[in-house]
Amino acid sequence: MASVTFNNVQKSFGDVIVIRDFELAVKDKEFVVFVGPSGCGKSTALRMLAGLEEVTDGEIRIGDRVVNDVPPKDRDIAMVFQSYALYPHMTVYDNMAFGLKLRKTPKDEIDRRVRDASASLGLDPLLDRKPKALSGGQRQRVAVGRAIVRNPAVFLMDEPLSNLDAKLRVTARAFISKLHKDLQTTFIYVTHDQVEAMTMGDRIAVLKPLEGGTVQTTSLQQCASPRELYSEPSNIFVAGFIGSPSMNFFEATLVKEDDRIWIDTGDFRVQAPPDRTKAYTPYIGKTVTFGIRPEHIYAPDYAPPITTQSKIRGVIEVVELLGHELHIYVNSGKSTFVATIDIRVEAKVGDQVDLIMDSDNMHLFDKETELRII
């Protein structure tokens, strides 16, 4: 069992910096997920921790030991890759035992570990099969089992579910979460899927690609619990990346009338909650970014009790029925946004619709820094 610490880590490929000023402390037995779009450096960070990539600058610790120059085999980690990388000519048993054989582990100890792992993963009936006779989900469990028998201090998983179909991914997510609780070991998990991140992680580290003139120069944008990332995103990037559908954003100006602050987008106005007056006052007359999640926009007949609400009107452009909820894409002047509304609403393309925005769950971001105001 061990903690993991990234101290001011940087990774460059020639003149291209893919990770900059990466600071993160993962506690012992914690499940932390690295999430972000392609090119943000999440897999590279994991590979540096595993010893498969060199650290350009900074240091990585596993427990109290700096492992920058420690060979991968001596880091006491086990890694599960996107491709299961099973040996096709070996049985499930031999695939799981192979790493222990290379370490010259006694045969009886190998057999005990393999059979213990097999029992916990439900692989007992498959031990004599070869990978070609297994389904994708079964291969994924074998790859995890091969890591378990190592009894490592830290588990590293690099998008292990990306090759599975949608239904099996849901089952596998629950399986890996339960596995973490059973093993009581540190897990670091990489994914581009924010739903996986939100449902599995104790904390989520959101990374952003550095290219494209990013406002923030560090790769790591925020590391927090799923609930905090959702309700208190640190900046526009995190707010837009976490949540499905994504948060709606509008360029707006703050105005004050009758001791009330209003967010004016030019197409509609939203009243700011009274308890945010102090925080918003310095921005009166300035351009800001107004954000609100689709699930905080309601059809009037199905809205919950809301302390501060604002009514807006628009025309429906697209309707998406997902069974348990209805997504409508609405145009209001020059603004287009998404609302997640009750499926009992009769919504058709071309309909004019009145909606309520829950201002208590709105967000404002500084236009220049892109940081959340409150």
Backbone torsions as a table, in degrees:
resi	resn	phi	psi	omega
1	MET	NA	139.0	-176.3
2	ALA	-161.3	154.1	170.3
3	SER	-87.1	166.2	177.4
4	VAL	-132.4	133.6	-179.0
5	THR	-131.9	128.1	170.9
6	PHE	-103.5	118.1	-179.5
7	ASN	-109.4	103.3	175.0
8	ASN	49.8	47.4	-174.2
9	VAL	-80.8	138.7	175.9
10	GLN	-133.3	144.2	177.1
11	LYS	-134.5	126.3	178.4
12	SER	-125.5	145.4	169.3
13	PHE	-114.5	97.0	-172.5
14	GLY	67.8	-125.1	179.5
15	ASP	-89.8	-3.1	-176.8
16	VAL	-93.2	118.3	177.6
17	ILE	-93.2	120.8	-179.6
18	VAL	-102.7	-24.2	176.2
19	ILE	-136.6	131.1	-178.3
20	ARG	-135.2	133.9	173.7
21	ASP	50.9	48.3	-177.5
22	PHE	-83.7	111.6	-178.9
23	GLU	-120.5	119.2	-179.7
24	LEU	-158.7	136.3	175.3
25	ALA	-118.3	117.9	178.0
26	VAL	-101.7	122.8	-177.1
27	LYS	-75.7	156.8	176.3
28	ASP	-57.5	131.8	177.5
29	LYS	73.8	8.6	-179.7
30	GLU	-84.2	150.3	175.0
31	PHE	-108.4	106.2	-179.5
32	VAL	-114.2	134.5	-179.8
33	VAL	-110.0	130.1	170.9
34	PHE	-92.9	123.2	-177.8
35	VAL	-134.4	150.6	178.5
36	GLY	163.5	169.8	-180.0
37	PRO	-72.0	170.6	178.2
38	SER	-58.3	137.7	177.2
39	GLY	89.6	5.1	-177.8
40	CYS	-86.5	-10.3	176.0
41	GLY	97.1	10.1	-176.0
42	LYS	-66.8	-43.3	177.9
43	SER	-70.3	-34.4	177.7
44	THR	-63.4	-41.2	177.5
45	ALA	-60.7	-41.5	179.6
46	LEU	-66.3	-40.7	-179.1
47	ARG	-68.5	-32.6	173.8
48	MET	-65.7	-40.7	177.8
49	LEU	-63.7	-36.5	-179.8
50	ALA	-77.4	-15.5	-177.7
51	GLY	90.6	10.3	179.9
52	LEU	-88.2	-13.2	173.6
53	GLU	-131.8	143.5	177.8
54	GLU	-79.1	147.2	175.8
55	VAL	-84.5	125.1	179.3
56	THR	-72.1	-41.9	179.7
57	ASP	-153.5	157.8	-178.1
58	GLY	88.0	-171.0	-179.5
59	GLU	-142.8	152.3	176.2
60	ILE	-119.8	131.8	178.5
61	ARG	-117.7	139.8	167.5
62	ILE	-115.6	112.0	-168.6
63	GLY	67.9	-130.8	179.3
64	ASP	-97.5	4.2	-173.3
65	ARG	-102.7	128.0	172.8
66	VAL	-74.2	126.6	-172.0
67	VAL	-114.5	13.5	-178.4
68	ASN	-50.3	-41.8	-175.7
69	ASP	-108.7	12.2	179.5
70	VAL	-85.8	130.6	178.6
71	PRO	-59.5	150.3	-178.6
72	PRO	-52.9	-40.1	-175.5
73	LYS	-67.7	-16.7	-178.2
74	ASP	-104.7	11.7	-176.0
75	ARG	-93.3	-5.5	179.8
76	ASP	59.3	46.4	176.6
77	ILE	-126.0	160.8	172.6
78	ALA	-135.1	140.2	-172.2
79	MET	-125.5	138.0	174.0
80	VAL	-114.9	122.6	-174.4
81	PHE	-94.4	170.7	175.6
82	GLN	-61.4	-45.6	172.9
83	SER	-89.9	132.9	-170.1
84	TYR	-67.7	-22.2	173.6
85	ALA	52.3	44.8	176.1
86	LEU	-85.8	147.2	177.4
87	TYR	-75.7	115.9	-171.8
88	PRO	-66.1	-25.3	-176.9
89	HIS	-89.2	-3.6	-178.4
90	MET	-104.7	151.8	174.3
91	THR	-73.4	170.0	176.2
92	VAL	-57.2	-45.0	-179.9
93	TYR	-57.7	-48.1	-176.6
94	ASP	-69.3	-34.3	176.1
95	ASN	-61.8	-43.2	-179.1
96	MET	-71.6	-30.1	-175.9
97	ALA	-87.8	-15.4	-168.4
98	PHE	-57.6	-47.2	-178.3
99	GLY	-61.7	-36.1	178.8
100	LEU	-70.3	-34.2	177.2
101	LYS	-64.9	-39.3	178.6
102	LEU	-63.7	-30.8	178.5
103	ARG	-83.6	2.1	179.7
104	LYS	60.0	38.7	174.8
105	THR	-70.0	140.2	179.0
106	PRO	-55.4	145.9	-174.3
107	LYS	-59.9	-42.1	-178.8
108	ASP	-66.4	-33.0	177.1
109	GLU	-69.9	-39.9	176.6
110	ILE	-60.0	-47.8	-178.1
111	ASP	-62.4	-40.4	179.6
112	ARG	-64.0	-46.3	-178.1
113	ARG	-65.6	-43.1	-178.4
114	VAL	-63.6	-43.7	-177.0
115	ARG	-72.4	-32.6	174.8
116	ASP	-65.1	-45.2	179.1
117	ALA	-66.0	-41.3	179.8
118	SER	-60.6	-42.4	-179.8
119	ALA	-65.2	-40.8	-178.1
120	SER	-70.1	-24.5	-177.4
121	LEU	-101.6	-0.1	-179.3
122	GLY	69.6	34.3	-176.4
123	LEU	-103.4	1.5	-176.0
124	ASP	-52.8	-42.5	-179.4
125	PRO	-72.2	-7.8	-173.0
126	LEU	-109.6	1.0	-171.4
127	LEU	-59.9	-28.6	-178.4
128	ASP	-94.0	-1.1	179.8
129	ARG	-84.5	158.3	172.6
130	LYS	-100.7	160.2	-173.4
131	PRO	-53.0	-33.7	-177.8
132	LYS	-65.2	-18.6	-179.7
133	ALA	-95.8	11.7	-177.3
134	LEU	-113.1	151.9	172.5
135	SER	-78.6	171.5	178.9
136	GLY	-60.0	-42.5	179.3
137	GLY	-65.4	-37.0	178.3
138	GLN	-68.1	-40.2	177.5
139	ARG	-63.6	-38.8	178.3
140	GLN	-61.6	-41.2	178.8
141	ARG	-66.7	-35.7	177.6
142	VAL	-64.8	-42.9	178.7
143	ALA	-61.0	-40.9	176.8
144	VAL	-66.2	-41.6	179.1
145	GLY	-61.0	-38.3	178.1
146	ARG	-61.9	-33.2	177.3
147	ALA	-75.7	-39.2	-177.1
148	ILE	-60.9	-41.5	-175.3
149	VAL	-63.5	-20.8	177.8
150	ARG	-69.9	-20.8	-176.0
151	ASN	52.1	54.5	-173.4
152	PRO	-78.7	166.4	174.7
153	ALA	-77.5	-30.6	-177.0
154	VAL	-137.8	131.6	172.3
155	PHE	-96.5	131.4	175.4
156	LEU	-116.9	128.5	-178.6
157	MET	-128.7	119.5	-177.0
158	ASP	-108.3	93.9	-180.0
159	GLU	46.8	54.8	-175.1
160	PRO	-70.5	-14.2	-175.4
161	LEU	-104.7	1.6	-171.2
162	SER	-67.8	-20.0	-179.9
163	ASN	-91.2	1.9	-177.4
164	LEU	-96.0	155.3	176.7
165	ASP	-73.5	167.0	-170.5
166	ALA	-57.8	-44.2	-177.2
167	LYS	-67.3	-41.2	-178.8
168	LEU	-69.4	-30.1	178.2
169	ARG	-62.6	-39.0	179.3
170	VAL	-62.5	-45.0	178.7
171	THR	-63.9	-42.8	-177.6
172	ALA	-67.0	-34.9	177.1
173	ARG	-59.0	-47.0	-179.9
174	ALA	-63.9	-37.7	-179.7
175	PHE	-63.1	-45.3	-177.9
176	ILE	-69.4	-37.7	177.1
177	SER	-62.4	-42.7	178.1
178	LYS	-66.2	-38.2	179.6
179	LEU	-60.9	-41.7	178.7
180	HIS	-61.5	-42.8	179.4
181	LYS	-66.1	-36.8	-179.2
182	ASP	-71.3	-40.9	-174.3
183	LEU	-83.0	-24.8	-179.1
184	GLN	52.9	51.8	-179.1
185	THR	-127.1	156.6	177.9
186	THR	-69.2	127.8	178.0
187	PHE	-118.8	132.8	168.8
188	ILE	-124.0	124.1	-167.2
189	TYR	-126.8	131.4	-179.8
190	VAL	-108.3	134.0	176.0
191	THR	-155.6	156.0	171.1
192	HIS	-98.7	-5.9	-175.3
193	ASP	-91.9	109.8	-176.8
194	GLN	-69.0	-21.4	175.4
195	VAL	-68.2	-43.1	175.1
196	GLU	-58.5	-45.4	-177.8
197	ALA	-62.0	-45.9	-176.4
198	MET	-66.8	-32.9	-175.4
199	THR	-88.1	-16.9	-172.6
200	MET	-111.1	-36.0	-167.5
201	GLY	-82.5	142.7	165.6
202	ASP	-68.1	-41.9	172.7
203	ARG	-136.8	155.6	-179.2
204	ILE	-124.2	128.0	175.4
205	ALA	-101.0	114.9	-178.0
206	VAL	-95.4	121.3	-179.6
207	LEU	-110.5	151.3	-178.3
208	LYS	-129.8	138.4	174.8
209	PRO	-58.5	144.0	-175.6
210	LEU	-83.9	-24.2	-177.0
211	GLU	-72.7	167.5	176.1
212	GLY	88.4	22.5	175.4
213	GLY	66.6	40.4	-179.5
214	THR	-59.6	142.3	-179.8
215	VAL	-67.2	-45.9	178.7
216	GLN	-88.4	135.2	-175.3
217	THR	-87.9	-12.9	179.8
218	THR	-88.8	150.0	178.7
219	SER	-70.6	-43.2	-176.8
220	LEU	-79.5	117.7	-178.1
221	GLN	-88.1	-40.0	179.9
222	GLN	-166.7	144.2	173.3
223	CYS	-131.5	115.9	-174.6
224	ALA	-159.9	176.4	176.8
225	SER	-67.7	157.6	176.9
226	PRO	-54.0	-41.5	-179.2
227	ARG	-63.7	-42.8	-179.1
228	GLU	-68.1	-40.3	178.2
229	LEU	-60.3	-39.0	-178.3
230	TYR	-71.0	-45.4	-172.8
231	SER	-93.2	-22.5	-178.0
232	GLU	-135.1	59.5	178.7
233	PRO	-63.4	140.9	-174.8
234	SER	-76.0	-25.3	-177.8
235	ASN	-154.6	178.9	-176.8
236	ILE	-61.9	-40.1	-177.6
237	PHE	-61.6	-48.5	-179.5
238	VAL	-63.6	-42.9	-178.8
239	ALA	-60.7	-38.9	-178.9
240	GLY	-79.8	-27.0	-177.5
241	PHE	-82.0	-37.1	-178.2
242	ILE	-90.7	126.7	-179.4
243	GLY	114.3	142.8	179.7
244	SER	-142.5	120.1	-4.2
245	PRO	-62.8	165.4	-176.5
246	SER	-67.2	159.1	176.1
247	MET	-59.6	142.7	173.6
248	ASN	-81.7	137.2	178.1
249	PHE	-123.2	142.1	178.9
250	PHE	-139.1	139.6	170.4
251	GLU	-77.4	131.8	-173.8
252	ALA	-146.4	165.6	176.0
253	THR	-122.4	138.4	177.6
254	LEU	-87.4	129.2	176.9
255	VAL	-128.7	153.7	180.0
256	LYS	-119.9	126.3	177.7
257	GLU	-140.0	131.2	177.4
258	ASP	52.9	43.8	179.0
259	ASP	64.0	16.3	175.4
260	ARG	-116.6	145.2	176.6
261	ILE	-100.8	132.1	179.8
262	TRP	-119.2	144.4	174.0
263	ILE	-99.7	112.9	-173.7
264	ASP	-107.2	113.0	179.5
265	THR	-90.2	-7.1	-174.0
266	GLY	94.5	-27.2	177.5
267	ASP	-105.1	-31.0	177.2
268	PHE	-155.3	165.2	-179.9
269	ARG	-122.6	141.8	179.1
270	VAL	-124.7	131.0	178.2
271	GLN	-77.9	133.1	176.7
272	ALA	-79.4	144.8	177.4
273	PRO	-59.0	137.8	-178.7
274	PRO	-56.2	-32.1	-177.0
275	ASP	-74.4	-3.2	177.3
276	ARG	-105.9	6.9	-177.1
277	THR	-55.5	-45.7	-177.9
278	LYS	-62.0	-42.9	-177.8
279	ALA	-69.4	-34.0	-174.8
280	TYR	-88.5	-19.8	-175.2
281	THR	-54.0	-42.9	180.0
282	PRO	-61.8	-14.6	-176.4
283	TYR	-101.2	4.1	179.6
284	ILE	-61.3	129.3	-178.3
285	GLY	87.9	-7.1	-178.5
286	LYS	-101.0	158.6	175.5
287	THR	-85.1	130.9	179.5
288	VAL	-132.2	175.0	172.5
289	THR	-107.5	122.0	180.0
290	PHE	-98.1	130.0	-179.6
291	GLY	-127.8	140.9	174.7
292	ILE	-150.1	139.0	-177.8
293	ARG	-79.2	148.9	179.9
294	PRO	-55.9	-33.0	-177.9
295	GLU	-76.2	-4.6	176.9
296	HIS	-106.0	19.3	172.8
297	ILE	-120.1	127.4	-169.0
298	TYR	-126.0	152.6	164.3
299	ALA	-74.3	136.0	-173.1
300	PRO	-53.5	-38.6	-176.3
301	ASP	-72.3	-13.7	-175.1
302	TYR	-126.4	21.9	179.9
303	ALA	-83.7	139.0	174.6
304	PRO	-74.7	172.8	175.7
305	PRO	-60.3	127.2	-177.7
306	ILE	-128.4	129.2	-178.4
307	THR	-68.5	-50.1	-179.7
308	THR	-123.2	114.7	-177.1
309	GLN	-131.4	155.1	178.8
310	SER	-135.6	135.7	-178.9
311	LYS	-95.2	137.9	177.2
312	ILE	-134.7	160.2	-178.9
313	ARG	-130.7	142.6	178.9
314	GLY	-159.5	-178.3	-179.8
315	VAL	-114.7	131.8	-178.9
316	ILE	-73.6	127.7	179.3
317	GLU	-105.0	-33.3	-178.9
318	VAL	-142.7	143.0	175.3
319	VAL	-124.9	129.0	177.2
320	GLU	-125.1	115.2	177.6
321	LEU	-96.5	119.5	-178.8
322	LEU	-105.6	12.2	180.0
323	GLY	91.4	-66.2	-177.9
324	HIS	-90.3	-11.6	179.5
325	GLU	-155.0	165.5	-176.9
326	LEU	-123.6	125.8	175.5
327	HIS	-102.7	126.8	175.5
328	ILE	-122.8	135.7	176.6
329	TYR	-98.6	119.8	-169.6
330	VAL	-118.2	136.9	174.5
331	ASN	-105.3	127.8	177.3
332	SER	-130.3	98.4	-174.5
333	GLY	68.2	-121.1	177.2
334	LYS	-94.6	-0.4	-176.5
335	SER	-99.9	138.2	174.0
336	THR	-124.9	135.1	-178.4
337	PHE	-145.9	168.1	179.7
338	VAL	-110.7	138.8	174.7
339	ALA	-126.9	137.5	175.3
340	THR	-102.4	108.6	-172.4
341	ILE	-120.6	170.3	-178.2
342	ASP	-62.8	138.0	-176.9
343	ILE	-68.2	-12.4	178.6
344	ARG	-76.9	-10.5	178.6
345	VAL	-74.2	130.9	176.1
346	GLU	-83.8	95.1	-176.3
347	ALA	-113.3	128.6	178.8
348	LYS	-131.3	149.9	177.8
349	VAL	-58.9	132.6	-179.5
350	GLY	96.3	-14.2	178.8
351	ASP	-69.7	143.0	168.7
352	GLN	-85.4	134.9	-172.7
353	VAL	-133.0	140.3	172.6
354	ASP	-100.2	134.5	-177.8
355	LEU	-133.1	161.1	178.1
356	ILE	-118.9	128.6	174.5
357	MET	-97.9	132.0	178.2
358	ASP	-84.9	96.8	-176.1
359	SER	-66.0	-22.9	179.1
360	ASP	-64.5	-21.1	-179.7
361	ASN	-111.3	19.8	177.6
362	MET	-81.3	166.5	177.4
363	HIS	-135.3	144.6	172.0
364	LEU	-120.8	139.9	-179.8
365	PHE	-126.1	140.8	176.2
366	ASP	-63.4	131.5	-175.8
367	LYS	-64.5	-35.5	-175.2
368	GLU	-82.7	-50.6	-175.5
369	THR	-86.3	-19.1	-174.7
370	GLU	67.0	11.1	177.8
371	LEU	-82.5	149.6	179.6
372	ARG	-70.6	133.4	176.3
373	ILE	-80.0	-54.7	172.4
374	ILE	-172.6	NA	NA
